[in-house]
Amino acid sequence: MKKITLIFMLLFSLKVFAQVSPKDTIRVENYPTDSISTKTSKSDVQVFADIQEANAVTQTMKYNPTKAGLYSAVLPGLGQYYNKKYWKIPIVWGGIGTGVGIVLWNQKQYTRYRDAFIAQLNGQTHEFSDIPGITADALGRVQDRAKRQRDYAIAVTGLVYVLNIVDAVVDAHLYEGRKDPDLALKPTVIYDEFGQQNSKAGLSLSYNF
């Protein structure tokens, strides 16, 4: 009887074991829900707005003041050309050219009168010897006047040269101000609030903080 019971239990256990296969095994894995990314990309409208803003900044900073000043220092008028202020180029060239011409002319006169002055002191003939009343004192005064005029012309020409550089730098720097909607300079009509004078044309400067 014990043998029959043992065989019966053995067969029952084998049957149960056969019913459980690896395919019936269920694997449960827990995935963290916090790992899901919620990042969204920019919309097409936002991207277009960013591009428009970048282009506006680039157009506002169209002219570089450093480049404009350097160009005018190397060649007067070149900074105005860089800023597209073509009408200023003849003014710059005319001012500097006139100054250089006056400097050269006065230098030539100074050299003439200096040579004549030295020759007069040494008792030698010179180009003014045939003119009555010419003395060393008179030649010395004329020589000093030519030298003084030459020095003045050099100073004025140097000032025009510096103003040429300053004009190019300021013009390039103020380009941003001309494109700034918070800073506006435009023509306007000025009215007399008391009605005693006629209206006049003028300029209005508006600045928004």
N, CA, C and O of each residue as an XYZ file, in Angstrom:
836
protein
N       0.823     -1.213      0.000
C       0.000      0.000      0.000
C       0.852      1.255      0.000
O       0.553      2.217     -0.707
N       1.900      1.244      0.784
C       2.806      2.392      0.839
C       3.477      2.616     -0.490
O       3.706      3.759     -0.886
N       3.803      1.525     -1.201
C       4.458      1.670     -2.505
C       3.511      2.298     -3.512
O       3.920      3.130     -4.322
N       2.249      1.902     -3.462
C       1.267      2.465     -4.406
C       1.080      3.966     -4.149
O       0.990      4.771     -5.076
N       1.026      4.307     -2.866
C       0.862      5.736     -2.517
C       2.065      6.552     -2.964
O       1.900      7.665     -3.462
N       3.266      6.024     -2.796
C       4.489      6.726     -3.186
C       4.552      6.917     -4.696
O       4.937      7.979     -5.187
N       4.164      5.863     -5.430
C       4.164      5.969     -6.911
C       3.145      6.999     -7.369
O       3.405      7.773     -8.291
N       1.964      7.008     -6.712
C       0.916      7.959     -7.083
C       1.385      9.403     -6.841
O       1.132     10.271     -7.675
N       2.048      9.668     -5.740
C       2.532     11.025     -5.445
C       3.630     11.442     -6.407
O       3.720     12.605     -6.802
N       4.476     10.463     -6.785
C       5.550     10.770     -7.728
C       4.991     11.157     -9.087
O       5.433     12.129     -9.700
N       3.986     10.365     -9.565
C       3.376     10.696    -10.855
C       2.655     12.045    -10.820
O       2.683     12.781    -11.806
N       2.017     12.376     -9.710
C       1.301     13.647     -9.588
C       2.269     14.832     -9.636
O       1.978     15.857    -10.254
N       3.410     14.683     -8.984
C       4.402     15.766     -8.978
C       5.013     15.980    -10.351
O       5.295     17.112    -10.743
N       5.224     14.863    -11.102
C       5.760     15.001    -12.452
C       4.773     15.694    -13.366
O       5.176     16.481    -14.222
N       3.475     15.417    -13.201
C       2.452     16.052    -14.016
C       2.387     17.551    -13.776
O       2.259     18.343    -14.709
N       2.477     17.916    -12.528
C       2.453     19.357    -12.190
C       3.673     20.071    -12.742
O       3.555     21.183    -13.257
N       4.824     19.463    -12.645
C       6.066     20.049    -13.152
C       6.028     20.215    -14.671
O       6.547     21.195    -15.205
N       5.402     19.240    -15.375
C       5.309     19.318    -16.832
C       4.408     20.450    -17.281
O       4.621     21.009    -18.357
N       3.412     20.804    -16.493
C       2.495     21.869    -16.875
C       3.141     23.251    -16.790
O       2.661     24.188    -17.429
N       4.198     23.395    -16.031
C       4.894     24.690    -15.876
C       6.079     24.722    -16.821
O       7.034     23.975    -16.607
N       6.066     25.552    -17.857
C       7.144     25.636    -18.852
C       7.755     27.030    -18.822
O       7.165     27.949    -18.255
N       8.970     27.206    -19.444
C       9.608     28.535    -19.461
C       8.800     29.574    -20.216
O       8.905     30.777    -19.982
N       7.930     29.024    -21.196
C       7.147     29.996    -21.950
C       6.084     30.651    -21.108
O       5.648     31.770    -21.378
N       5.662     29.910    -20.046
C       4.616     30.467    -19.200
C       5.145     31.422    -18.152
O       4.377     31.984    -17.371
N       6.475     31.611    -18.131
C       7.069     32.499    -17.138
C       6.834     33.954    -17.534
O       7.112     34.332    -18.673
N       6.343     34.752    -16.642
C       6.038     36.174    -16.898
C       7.088     37.018    -16.205
O       7.312     36.913    -14.999
N       7.740     37.878    -17.024
C       8.740     38.796    -16.452
C       8.089     40.163    -16.284
O       7.485     40.707    -17.208
N       8.225     40.674    -15.133
C       7.664     41.999    -14.827
C       8.813     42.946    -14.537
O       9.606     42.724    -13.623
N       8.887     43.985    -15.315
C       9.930     45.001    -15.114
C       9.250     46.336    -14.848
O       8.270     46.709    -15.493
N       9.792     47.013    -13.903
C       9.261     48.331    -13.543
C      10.080     49.419    -14.226
O      11.281     49.534    -13.982
N       9.455     50.201    -15.063
C      10.124     51.322    -15.744
C       9.727     52.622    -15.068
O       8.547     52.873    -14.825
N      10.724     53.447    -14.765
C      10.394     54.722    -14.107
C       9.643     55.650    -15.064
O      10.060     55.895    -16.196
N       8.561     56.134    -14.574
C       7.748     57.040    -15.401
C       8.363     58.433    -15.506
O       7.976     59.219    -16.371
N       9.326     58.743    -14.622
C       9.916     60.094    -14.640
C      10.883     60.285    -15.779
O      11.318     61.412    -16.020
N      11.248     59.213    -16.506
C      12.248     59.328    -17.558
C      11.683     59.837    -18.864
O      12.437     60.033    -19.818
N      10.365     60.061    -18.942
C       9.740     60.553    -20.170
C      10.040     62.039    -20.323
O       9.734     62.819    -19.422
N      10.647     62.456    -21.469
C      11.021     63.851    -21.701
C       9.806     64.656    -22.110
O       9.021     64.234    -22.960
N       9.662     65.791    -21.511
C       8.546     66.688    -21.828
C       8.997     67.888    -22.640
O       8.232     68.841    -22.793
N      10.231     67.872    -23.174
C      10.783     69.004    -23.931
C      10.141     69.078    -25.302
O      10.051     68.080    -26.018
N       9.705     70.246    -25.650
C       9.079     70.466    -26.956
C       9.928     71.429    -27.761
O      10.576     72.304    -27.187
N       9.940     71.291    -29.067
C      10.717     72.154    -29.945
C       9.987     73.468    -30.192
O       8.780     73.584    -29.983
N      10.765     74.460    -30.647
C      10.191     75.758    -30.934
C       9.252     75.664    -32.128
O       9.464     74.876    -33.050
N       8.230     76.471    -32.089
C       7.316     76.513    -33.215
C       7.945     77.273    -34.369
O       8.927     77.995    -34.190
N       7.376     77.107    -35.546
C       7.903     77.804    -36.720
C       7.775     79.312    -36.576
O       8.618     80.057    -37.076
N       6.738     79.761    -35.905
C       6.547     81.212    -35.712
C       7.650     81.782    -34.839
O       8.180     82.856    -35.123
N       8.002     81.057    -33.763
C       9.048     81.539    -32.861
C      10.398     81.563    -33.568
O      11.166     82.510    -33.399
N      10.694     80.536    -34.355
C      11.954     80.498    -35.090
C      12.031     81.643    -36.077
O      13.080     82.274    -36.206
N      10.951     81.924    -36.770
C      10.924     83.036    -37.734
C      11.126     84.372    -37.027
O      11.807     85.257    -37.546
N      10.530     84.519    -35.837
C      10.701     85.764    -35.075
C      12.151     85.944    -34.643
O      12.673     87.058    -34.684
N      12.810     84.859    -34.230
C      14.218     84.945    -33.838
C      15.093     85.349    -35.020
O      16.023     86.140    -34.863
N      14.800     84.807    -36.204
C      15.582     85.151    -37.392
C      15.390     86.621    -37.750
O      16.347     87.311    -38.103
N      14.157     87.094    -37.658
C      13.882     88.494    -37.959
C      14.590     89.417    -36.985
O      15.105     90.463    -37.380
N      14.619     89.040    -35.717
C      15.300     89.857    -34.707
C      16.798     89.901    -34.956
O      17.417     90.956    -34.820
N      17.391     88.764    -35.320
C      18.828     88.719    -35.615
C      19.158     89.570    -36.834
O      20.172     90.268    -36.852
N      18.307     89.514    -37.849
C      18.543     90.334    -39.040
C      18.427     91.805    -38.723
O      19.176     92.616    -39.269
N      17.497     92.171    -37.845
C      17.341     93.572    -37.474
C      18.564     94.085    -36.741
O      19.004     95.210    -36.977
N      19.123     93.262    -35.844
C      20.336     93.667    -35.116
C      21.503     93.823    -36.077
O      22.300     94.751    -35.940
N      21.613     92.915    -37.056
C      22.698     92.995    -38.032
C      22.595     94.247    -38.876
O      23.604     94.897    -39.149
N      21.375     94.597    -39.296
C      21.192     95.801    -40.091
C      21.465     97.050    -39.268
O      21.992     98.036    -39.781
N      21.100     97.004    -37.969
C      21.343     98.169    -37.126
C      22.834     98.423    -36.965
O      23.270     99.574    -36.982
N      23.624     97.362    -36.807
C      25.056     97.502    -36.643
C      25.765     97.364    -37.997
O      26.781     96.679    -38.112
N      25.214     98.021    -39.007
C      25.738     97.866    -40.358
C      27.120     98.464    -40.498
O      27.962     97.895    -41.193
N      27.384     99.599    -39.856
C      28.650    100.295    -40.000
C      29.436    100.211    -38.693
O      28.898    100.431    -37.608
N      30.709     99.892    -38.825
C      31.592     99.754    -37.670
C      32.357    101.057    -37.475
O      33.108    101.450    -38.367
N      32.195    101.749    -36.337
C      32.898    103.018    -36.117
C      34.420    102.881    -36.172
O      35.106    103.781    -36.657
N      34.949    101.759    -35.677
C      36.399    101.560    -35.701
C      36.917    101.489    -37.128
O      37.929    102.109    -37.456
N      36.236    100.745    -37.969
C      36.641    100.650    -39.370
C      36.529    101.999    -40.068
O      37.409    102.382    -40.838
N      35.446    102.715    -39.797
C      35.251    104.021    -40.433
C      36.383    104.981    -40.067
O      36.909    105.680    -40.934
N      36.762    105.017    -38.777
C      37.855    105.890    -38.355
C      39.185    105.476    -38.934
O      39.985    106.330    -39.317
N      39.441    104.172    -39.007
C      40.702    103.684    -39.570
C      40.798    104.009    -41.055
O      41.854    104.417    -41.537
N      39.706    103.831    -41.775
C      39.715    104.139    -43.203
C      39.984    105.622    -43.450
O      40.735    105.972    -44.360
N      39.373    106.497    -42.644
C      39.581    107.933    -42.816
C      40.995    108.343    -42.428
O      41.538    109.300    -42.980
N      41.596    107.623    -41.479
C      42.971    107.935    -41.097
C      43.949    107.544    -42.196
O      44.923    108.254    -42.446
N      43.690    106.407    -42.856
C      44.578    105.964    -43.934
C      44.420    106.845    -45.161
O      45.410    107.273    -45.755
N      43.180    107.114    -45.541
C      42.892    107.947    -46.708
C      41.692    108.823    -46.391
O      40.575    108.317    -46.284
N      41.898    110.140    -46.236
C      40.766    111.022    -45.932
C      39.654    110.880    -46.969
O      39.890    110.892    -48.177
N      38.435    110.746    -46.450
C      37.278    110.560    -47.316
C      36.864    109.112    -47.472
O      35.732    108.829    -47.864
N      37.777    108.179    -47.165
C      37.447    106.771    -47.321
C      36.442    106.315    -46.264
O      35.607    105.450    -46.531
N      36.521    106.891    -45.075
C      35.532    106.577    -44.044
C      34.149    107.054    -44.438
O      33.160    106.373    -44.166
N      34.062    108.221    -45.080
C      32.771    108.718    -45.566
C      32.231    107.816    -46.675
O      31.023    107.605    -46.781
N      33.122    107.295    -47.487
C      32.708    106.351    -48.520
C      32.181    105.067    -47.885
O      31.199    104.497    -48.361
N      32.831    104.609    -46.812
C      32.387    103.409    -46.108
C      31.000    103.611    -45.498
O      30.180    102.693    -45.482
N      30.744    104.835    -44.992
C      29.438    105.149    -44.409
C      28.390    105.519    -45.458
O      27.244    105.818    -45.122
N      28.791    105.495    -46.732
C      27.900    105.862    -47.839
C      27.452    107.317    -47.765
O      26.345    107.656    -48.182
N      28.317    108.172    -47.232
C      28.091    109.612    -47.231
C      28.961    110.227    -48.322
O      29.931    110.935    -48.050
N      28.585    109.934    -49.562
C      29.429    110.309    -50.698
C      29.550    111.820    -50.859
O      30.579    112.307    -51.329
N      28.527    112.563    -50.480
C      28.562    114.014    -50.678
C      29.591    114.701    -49.778
O      29.954    115.849    -50.032
N      30.067    114.022    -48.734
C      31.075    114.608    -47.852
C      32.493    114.452    -48.388
O      33.400    115.167    -47.961
N      32.688    113.534    -49.309
C      34.045    113.276    -49.815
C      34.646    114.515    -50.487
O      35.787    114.853    -50.173
N      33.942    115.218    -51.398
C      34.546    116.432    -51.984
C      34.865    117.505    -50.951
O      35.828    118.256    -51.112
N      34.059    117.581    -49.887
C      34.337    118.574    -48.836
C      35.638    118.233    -48.120
O      36.461    119.111    -47.862
N      35.819    116.957    -47.802
C      37.048    116.530    -47.116
C      38.258    116.756    -48.005
O      39.257    117.325    -47.565
N      38.176    116.320    -49.236
C      39.300    116.493    -50.151
C      39.585    117.970    -50.427
O      40.741    118.385    -50.513
N      38.516    118.755    -50.565
C      38.716    120.179    -50.815
C      39.387    120.881    -49.649
O      40.279    121.707    -49.838
N      38.946    120.541    -48.423
C      39.539    121.180    -47.248
C      40.998    120.804    -47.057
O      41.842    121.671    -46.827
N      41.294    119.531    -47.150
C      42.677    119.092    -46.963
C      43.556    119.528    -48.133
O      44.697    119.946    -47.932
N      43.031    119.432    -49.350
C      43.817    119.847    -50.514
C      44.154    121.333    -50.492
O      45.272    121.728    -50.822
N      43.178    122.156    -50.100
C      43.437    123.597    -49.996
C      44.471    123.886    -48.924
O      45.363    124.714    -49.114
N      44.349    123.203    -47.799
C      45.322    123.418    -46.733
C      46.728    123.029    -47.148
O      47.682    123.752    -46.859
N      46.869    121.901    -47.820
C      48.190    121.462    -48.276
C      48.755    122.445    -49.294
O      49.950    122.739    -49.281
N      47.891    122.956    -50.182
C      48.361    123.936    -51.172
C      48.879    125.207    -50.517
O      49.910    125.747    -50.919
N      48.159    125.684    -49.503
C      48.599    126.900    -48.799
C      49.907    126.649    -48.055
O      50.782    127.514    -48.021
N      50.038    125.480    -47.466
C      51.282    125.149    -46.762
C      52.463    125.149    -47.734
O      53.507    125.724    -47.426
N      52.320    124.529    -48.877
C      53.416    124.468    -49.854
C      53.758    125.849    -50.396
O      54.931    126.174    -50.580
N      52.743    126.656    -50.649
C      53.014    128.000    -51.183
C      53.767    128.850    -50.163
O      54.736    129.526    -50.510
N      53.325    128.818    -48.907
C      54.009    129.598    -47.874
C      55.407    129.062    -47.589
O      56.309    129.835    -47.266
N      55.596    127.768    -47.703
C      56.935    127.199    -47.534
C      57.870    127.707    -48.624
O      59.033    128.012    -48.361
N      57.360    127.795    -49.841
C      58.168    128.311    -50.942
C      58.546    129.776    -50.717
O      59.686    130.173    -50.958
N      57.577    130.579    -50.252
C      57.865    131.986    -49.971
C      58.861    132.139    -48.821
O      59.749    132.991    -48.861
N      58.702    131.319    -47.823
C      59.629    131.369    -46.689
C      61.055    131.052    -47.139
O      62.003    131.712    -46.711
N      61.208    130.041    -48.004
C      62.539    129.666    -48.496
C      63.153    130.808    -49.306
O      64.346    131.086    -49.185
N      62.344    131.465    -50.127
C      62.860    132.581    -50.942
C      63.375    133.722    -50.060
O      64.496    134.201    -50.228
N      62.527    134.144    -49.114
C      62.918    135.274    -48.271
C      64.029    134.899    -47.296
O      64.830    135.760    -46.933
N      64.101    133.675    -46.871
C      65.197    133.268    -45.997
C      66.529    133.319    -46.740
O      67.523    133.820    -46.213
N      66.544    132.790    -47.988
C      67.780    132.842    -48.782
C      68.193    134.285    -49.057
O      69.377    134.622    -49.022
N      67.199    135.132    -49.331
C      67.515    136.550    -49.580
C      68.007    137.227    -48.304
O      68.915    138.057    -48.356
N      67.427    136.888    -47.181
C      67.847    137.466    -45.906
C      69.296    137.091    -45.581
O      70.085    137.938    -45.163
N      69.635    135.811    -45.778
C      71.010    135.361    -45.510
C      71.992    136.035    -46.471
O      73.084    136.439    -46.074
N      71.593    136.149    -47.726
C      72.466    136.806    -48.712
C      72.639    138.283    -48.382
O      73.730    138.828    -48.552
N      71.579    138.940    -47.912
C      71.675    140.359    -47.545
C      72.614    140.553    -46.358
O      73.375    141.520    -46.317
N      72.563    139.640    -45.399
C      73.465    139.751    -44.249
C      74.921    139.562    -44.664
O      75.817    140.176    -44.084
N      75.161    138.714    -45.664
C      76.521    138.438    -46.123
C      76.989    139.393    -47.206
O      78.095    139.241    -47.723
N      76.160    140.382    -47.563
C      76.541    141.352    -48.596
C      76.533    140.775    -49.994
O      77.220    141.288    -50.877
N      75.765    139.714    -50.214
C      75.693    139.090    -51.528
C      74.420    139.533    -52.245
O      73.470    140.014    -51.629
N      74.431    139.358    -53.553
C      73.251    139.701    -54.344
C      72.206    138.586    -54.229
O      72.531    137.419    -54.011
N      70.954    138.987    -54.381
C      69.852    138.024    -54.328
C      68.746    138.521    -55.246
O      68.897    139.561    -55.887
N      67.641    137.796    -55.318
C      66.600    138.130    -56.287
C      65.891    139.433    -55.973
O      65.189    139.957    -56.838
N      66.043    139.984    -54.766
C      65.396    141.243    -54.407
C      66.400    142.399    -54.317
O      66.065    143.474    -53.819
N      67.595    142.184    -54.784
C      68.631    143.222    -54.659
C      68.311    144.449    -55.493
O      68.725    145.554    -55.142
N      67.579    144.282    -56.594
C      67.275    145.405    -57.483
C      66.139    146.278    -56.969
O      65.882    147.341    -57.534
N      65.463    145.859    -55.925
C      64.334    146.636    -55.389
C      64.887    147.645    -54.387
O      65.568    147.254    -53.439
N      64.607    148.945    -54.578
C      65.137    149.959    -53.650
C      64.531    149.804    -52.252
O      63.367    149.429    -52.116
N      65.293    150.082    -51.254
C      64.828    150.061    -49.864
C      64.803    148.685    -49.233
O      64.328    148.539    -48.106
N      65.302    147.667    -49.929
C      65.322    146.331    -49.341
C      66.461    146.242    -48.345
O      67.623    146.465    -48.685
N      66.115    145.916    -47.120
C      67.112    145.738    -46.070
C      66.961    144.351    -45.453
O      65.984    143.640    -45.689
N      67.973    143.993    -44.646
C      67.917    142.701    -43.957
C      66.744    142.656    -42.982
O      66.131    141.606    -42.790
N      66.432    143.798    -42.367
C      65.311    143.836    -41.418
C      63.982    143.587    -42.136
O      63.129    142.848    -41.642
N      63.816    144.210    -43.302
C      62.577    144.016    -44.073
C      62.443    142.557    -44.539
O      61.369    141.962    -44.450
N      63.545    142.001    -45.033
C      63.509    140.600    -45.455
C      63.236    139.666    -44.283
O      62.562    138.649    -44.445
N      63.750    139.999    -43.115
C      63.512    139.162    -41.935
C      62.035    139.171    -41.533
O      61.487    138.136    -41.154
N      61.381    140.358    -41.617
C      59.961    140.427    -41.270
C      59.101    139.636    -42.250
O      58.176    138.929    -41.851
N      59.416    139.765    -43.532
C      58.659    139.019    -44.546
C      58.873    137.514    -44.370
O      57.947    136.717    -44.524
N      60.100    137.150    -44.047
C      60.399    135.735    -43.818
C      59.614    135.189    -42.646
O      59.072    134.086    -42.721
N      59.545    135.956    -41.549
C      58.794    135.505    -40.378
C      57.295    135.410    -40.668
O      56.625    134.499    -40.181
N      56.768    136.348    -41.458
C      55.348    136.295    -41.789
C      55.021    135.053    -42.636
O      54.000    134.403    -42.410
N      55.874    134.727    -43.598
C      55.641    133.535    -44.430
C      55.710    132.257    -43.581
O      54.946    131.314    -43.783
N      56.639    132.257    -42.636
C      56.740    131.080    -41.762
C      55.524    130.944    -40.865
O      55.031    129.837    -40.649
N      55.035    132.061    -40.341
C      53.866    132.020    -39.466
C      52.618    131.554    -40.230
O      51.832    130.753    -39.723
N      52.452    132.064    -41.445
C      51.311    131.633    -42.256
C      51.404    130.147    -42.619
O      50.396    129.442    -42.679
N      52.624    129.695    -42.856
C      52.806    128.275    -43.127
C      52.408    127.425    -41.939
O      51.736    126.406    -42.105
N      52.811    127.827    -40.735
C      52.478    127.080    -39.529
C      50.967    127.081    -39.276
O      50.401    126.062    -38.880
N      50.319    128.228    -39.506
C      48.869    128.277    -39.352
C      48.179    127.315    -40.336
O      47.234    126.617    -39.970
N      48.651    127.289    -41.555
C      48.065    126.410    -42.567
C      48.253    124.947    -42.194
O      47.363    124.126    -42.421
N      49.417    124.614    -41.616
C      49.647    123.238    -41.169
C      48.672    122.863    -40.060
O      48.127    121.760    -40.053
N      48.452    123.785    -39.121
C      47.533    123.522    -38.014
C      46.103    123.347    -38.516
O      45.403    122.434    -38.078
N      45.665    124.207    -39.425
C      44.296    124.107    -39.946
C      44.118    122.817    -40.748
O      43.090    122.148    -40.643
N      45.127    122.477    -41.545
C      45.042    121.237    -42.328
C      44.992    120.014    -41.418
O      44.242    119.071    -41.674
N      45.794    120.035    -40.355
C      45.741    118.931    -39.392
C      44.387    118.841    -38.706
O      43.891    117.746    -38.444
N      43.787    119.997    -38.415
C      42.469    119.995    -37.791
C      41.414    119.418    -38.738
O      40.549    118.651    -38.314
N      41.485    119.785    -40.008
C      40.545    119.232    -40.990
C      40.725    117.718    -41.098
O      39.747    116.982    -41.227
N      41.959    117.262    -41.046
C      42.237    115.822    -41.106
C      41.631    115.091    -39.908
O      41.033    114.025    -40.060
N      41.791    115.674    -38.713
C      41.226    115.058    -37.511
C      39.698    115.075    -37.560
O      39.051    114.095    -37.191
N      39.123    116.196    -38.019
C      37.670    116.280    -38.133
C      37.129    115.262    -39.134
O      36.024    114.746    -38.974
N      37.917    114.982    -40.163
C      37.514    113.965    -41.125
C      37.381    112.599    -40.454
O      36.450    111.848    -40.748
N      38.311    112.277    -39.552
C      38.252    111.001    -38.832
C      37.087    110.992    -37.845
O      36.340    110.017    -37.758
N      36.942    112.091    -37.105
C      35.865    112.179    -36.114
C      34.498    112.079    -36.794
O      33.599    111.398    -36.299
N      34.350    112.753    -37.916
C      33.077    112.716    -38.639
C      32.725    111.289    -39.061
O      31.575    110.869    -38.937
N      33.710    110.549    -39.557
C      33.448    109.173    -39.989
C      33.056    108.287    -38.807
O      32.135    107.478    -38.913
N      33.760    108.444    -37.678
C      33.465    107.618    -36.500
C      32.080    107.939    -35.943
O      31.293    107.037    -35.654
N      31.790    109.235    -35.795
C      30.494    109.634    -35.228
C      29.355    109.239    -36.150
O      28.310    108.781    -35.687
N      29.547    109.413    -37.445
C      28.494    109.064    -38.395
C      28.186    107.581    -38.352
O      27.021    107.187    -38.390
N      29.226    106.747    -38.274
C      29.005    105.306    -38.184
C      28.383    104.915    -36.840
O      27.561    104.001    -36.778
N      28.778    105.611    -35.762
C      28.250    105.298    -34.439
C      26.784    105.698    -34.314
O      26.002    104.986    -33.684
N      26.406    106.825    -34.906
C      25.032    107.299    -34.801
C      24.093    106.594    -35.751
O      22.889    106.849    -35.732
N      24.623    105.704    -36.592
C      23.735    104.954    -37.488
C      22.737    104.139    -36.688
O      21.583    104.004    -37.094
N      23.168    103.588    -35.542
C      22.257    102.821    -34.689
C      21.180    103.725    -34.124
O      20.027    103.315    -33.993
N      21.553    104.967    -33.785
C      20.560    105.896    -33.262
C      19.525    106.284    -34.292
O      18.357    106.489    -33.961
N      19.954    106.388    -35.559
C      19.004    106.737    -36.611
C      18.025    105.612    -36.859
O      16.914    105.863    -37.327
N      18.410    104.351    -36.554
C      17.527    103.209    -36.739
C      16.769    102.850    -35.466
O      15.970    101.914    -35.471
N      17.006    103.572    -34.387
C      16.368    103.262    -33.116
C      15.008    103.941    -33.058
O      14.943    105.166    -33.164
N      13.910    103.190    -32.893
C      12.591    103.831    -32.845
C      12.404    104.705    -31.620
O      11.518    105.559    -31.604
N      13.239    104.504    -30.570
C      13.130    105.345    -29.390
C      13.816    106.689    -29.561
O      13.647    107.571    -28.719
N      14.587    106.868    -30.629
C      15.283    108.118    -30.884
C      14.942    108.556    -32.293
O      15.346    107.913    -33.263
N      14.203    109.643    -32.411
C      13.718    110.085    -33.717
C      14.016    111.564    -33.904
O      13.764    112.375    -33.013
N      14.548    111.904    -35.059
C      14.808    113.279    -35.444
C      14.132    113.501    -36.793
O      14.530    112.903    -37.793
N      13.129    114.341    -36.825
C      12.353    114.519    -38.043
C      11.901    115.966    -38.159
O      11.807    116.665    -37.150
N      11.617    116.432    -39.389
C      11.143    117.799    -39.579
C       9.750    117.981    -39.004
O       8.952    117.045    -38.954
N       9.478    119.186    -38.578
C       8.180    119.488    -37.984
C       7.850    120.958    -38.210
O       8.686    121.730    -38.679
N       6.651    121.323    -37.879
C       6.187    122.708    -37.990
C       6.032    123.269    -36.590
O       5.362    122.674    -35.746
N       6.655    124.421    -36.342
C       6.616    125.060    -35.025
C       5.544    126.140    -35.041
O       5.600    127.076    -35.837
N       4.578    125.998    -34.157
C       3.480    126.964    -34.066
C       3.691    127.883    -32.879
O       4.211    127.475    -31.840
N       3.280    129.126    -33.048
C       3.329    130.088    -31.952
C       2.049    129.946    -31.150
O       0.959    130.196    -31.665
N       2.176    129.542    -29.880
C       0.989    129.296    -29.078
C       0.200    130.561    -28.782
O      -0.980    130.493    -28.439
N       0.845    131.714    -28.914
C       0.139    132.966    -28.670
C      -0.433    133.577    -29.947
O      -1.163    134.567    -29.893
N      -0.101    132.987    -31.091
C      -0.641    133.461    -32.355
C      -0.063    134.777    -32.834
O      -0.657    135.431    -33.691
N       1.082    135.181    -32.301
C       1.681    136.463    -32.678
C       2.655    136.318    -33.851
O       2.970    137.312    -34.506
N       3.126    135.135    -34.122
C       4.080    134.916    -35.208
C       3.586    133.789    -36.093
O       2.794    132.943    -35.679
N       4.075    133.802    -37.322
C       3.707    132.751    -38.263
C       4.394    131.440    -37.903
O       5.374    131.415    -37.159
N       3.861    130.363    -38.444
C       4.460    129.050    -38.212
C       5.818    128.955    -38.905
O       6.032    129.556    -39.959
N       6.722    128.205    -38.310
C       8.072    128.056    -38.841
C       8.423    126.574    -38.955
O       7.947    125.731    -38.196
N       9.266    126.302    -39.924
C       9.750    124.930    -40.094
C      10.912    124.676    -39.147
O      11.724    125.566    -38.898
N      10.988    123.464    -38.622
C      12.068    123.124    -37.696
C      12.248    121.622    -37.614
O      11.723    120.871    -38.436
N      13.004    121.190    -36.603
C      13.276    119.774    -36.371
C      12.820    119.401    -34.976
O      12.969    120.179    -34.034
N      12.270    118.223    -34.848
C      11.846    117.719    -33.537
C      12.679    116.502    -33.182
O      12.894    115.615    -34.007
N      13.142    116.474    -31.949
C      13.928    115.364    -31.420
C      13.104    114.663    -30.349
O      12.744    115.267    -29.338
N      12.805    113.379    -30.576
C      12.010    112.596    -29.648
C      12.856    111.462    -29.090
O      13.532    110.746    -29.830
N      12.805    111.315    -27.795
C      13.555    110.235    -27.145
C      12.672    109.595    -26.098
O      12.168    110.266    -25.198
N      12.484    108.268    -26.225
C      11.650    107.519    -25.287
C      12.536    106.694    -24.359
O      13.421    105.970    -24.813
N      12.291    106.810    -23.057
C      13.071    106.055    -22.076
C      12.500    104.654    -21.937
O      13.014    103.852    -21.158
